[in-house]
Amino acid sequence: MELIGRITKNAVVNQLKDERKVVNFNLAVNDYYKSRDSGIKELSTFINCSFWRSLKISEWLTKGSLVKISGRIYASAYIDSEGMQKPL
Protein backbone atom coordinates (compact mmCIF):
# COMPACT_ATOMS: atom_id res chain seq x y z
CA MET A 1 0.00 0.00 0.00
CA GLU A 2 1.23 3.50 -0.79
CA LEU A 3 -0.07 6.67 0.85
CA ILE A 4 0.76 10.35 0.44
CA GLY A 5 -0.01 12.75 3.24
CA ARG A 6 1.27 15.29 5.73
CA ILE A 7 2.86 14.67 9.12
CA THR A 8 0.52 15.95 11.88
CA LYS A 9 3.22 16.39 14.56
CA ASN A 10 6.95 15.78 14.84
CA ALA A 11 8.01 12.12 14.87
CA VAL A 12 8.94 10.57 18.22
CA VAL A 13 11.52 7.85 18.92
CA ASN A 14 10.13 5.39 21.48
CA GLN A 15 12.06 2.69 23.31
CA LEU A 16 10.30 -0.61 23.92
CA LYS A 17 10.61 -2.82 27.00
CA ASP A 18 13.06 -5.10 25.17
CA GLU A 19 15.38 -2.13 24.42
CA ARG A 20 14.41 -1.87 20.72
CA LYS A 21 13.60 1.58 19.37
CA VAL A 22 10.94 2.64 16.88
CA VAL A 23 10.01 5.92 15.18
CA ASN A 24 6.31 6.75 15.54
CA PHE A 25 4.49 9.45 13.62
CA ASN A 26 0.98 10.32 12.45
CA LEU A 27 -0.01 10.90 8.83
CA ALA A 28 -3.06 12.81 7.56
CA VAL A 29 -4.25 11.66 4.13
CA ASN A 30 -6.80 13.88 2.35
CA ASP A 31 -9.20 12.51 -0.22
CA TYR A 32 -11.92 14.20 -2.26
CA TYR A 33 -15.04 12.74 -3.83
CA LYS A 34 -18.13 14.01 -5.59
CA SER A 35 -21.40 13.58 -3.71
CA ARG A 36 -24.66 13.24 -5.61
CA ASP A 37 -26.46 15.89 -3.61
CA SER A 38 -23.93 18.39 -2.29
CA GLY A 39 -20.95 18.60 -4.64
CA ILE A 40 -17.37 17.86 -3.67
CA LYS A 41 -16.66 16.45 -0.20
CA GLU A 42 -13.32 16.18 1.58
CA LEU A 43 -12.41 13.21 3.75
CA SER A 44 -9.32 13.18 5.99
CA THR A 45 -7.94 9.90 7.33
CA PHE A 46 -5.40 9.90 10.16
CA ILE A 47 -2.98 6.98 10.27
CA ASN A 48 -0.58 6.03 13.08
CA CYS A 49 2.73 4.90 11.54
CA SER A 50 5.78 3.05 12.86
CA PHE A 51 9.20 2.97 11.20
CA TRP A 52 11.66 0.33 12.40
CA ARG A 53 14.60 0.52 9.99
CA SER A 54 16.43 3.72 11.02
CA LEU A 55 16.04 6.21 13.85
CA LYS A 56 17.75 8.96 11.84
CA ILE A 57 14.62 9.51 9.73
CA SER A 58 12.87 11.06 12.73
CA GLU A 59 14.85 14.27 12.07
CA TRP A 60 13.03 14.77 8.75
CA LEU A 61 9.55 13.68 9.85
CA THR A 62 8.42 17.07 11.11
CA LYS A 63 4.96 18.61 11.36
CA GLY A 64 3.57 19.63 7.98
CA SER A 65 6.09 17.66 5.89
CA LEU A 66 4.63 15.98 2.82
CA VAL A 67 5.64 12.30 2.66
CA LYS A 68 4.95 9.21 0.60
CA ILE A 69 5.00 5.95 2.52
CA SER A 70 4.68 2.35 1.44
CA GLY A 71 4.19 -0.75 3.53
CA ARG A 72 1.57 -2.88 5.19
CA ILE A 73 -1.54 -1.38 6.71
CA TYR A 74 -3.75 -3.10 9.26
CA ALA A 75 -6.37 -2.24 11.85
CA SER A 76 -6.13 -3.19 15.51
CA ALA A 77 -8.77 -3.11 18.20
CA TYR A 78 -9.35 -4.31 21.74
CA ILE A 79 -12.44 -5.34 23.71
CA ASP A 80 -13.17 -3.11 26.71
CA SER A 81 -14.70 -4.22 30.04
CA GLU A 82 -18.21 -3.67 28.65
CA GLY A 83 -17.56 -5.97 25.68
CA MET A 84 -17.33 -3.13 23.16
CA GLN A 85 -14.68 -3.14 20.44
CA LYS A 86 -12.43 -0.05 20.54
CA PRO A 87 -9.69 1.06 18.12
CA LEU A 88 -6.12 1.14 19.44
Secondary structure as UniProt FT lines:
FT   STRAND          2..7
FT   STRAND          12..15
FT   TURN            17..18
FT   STRAND          21..35
FT   TURN            36..38
FT   STRAND          39..51
FT   HELIX           56..59
FT   TURN            63..64
FT   STRAND          66..70
FT   STRAND          77..79
FT   TURN            81..82
FT   STRAND          85..87
//
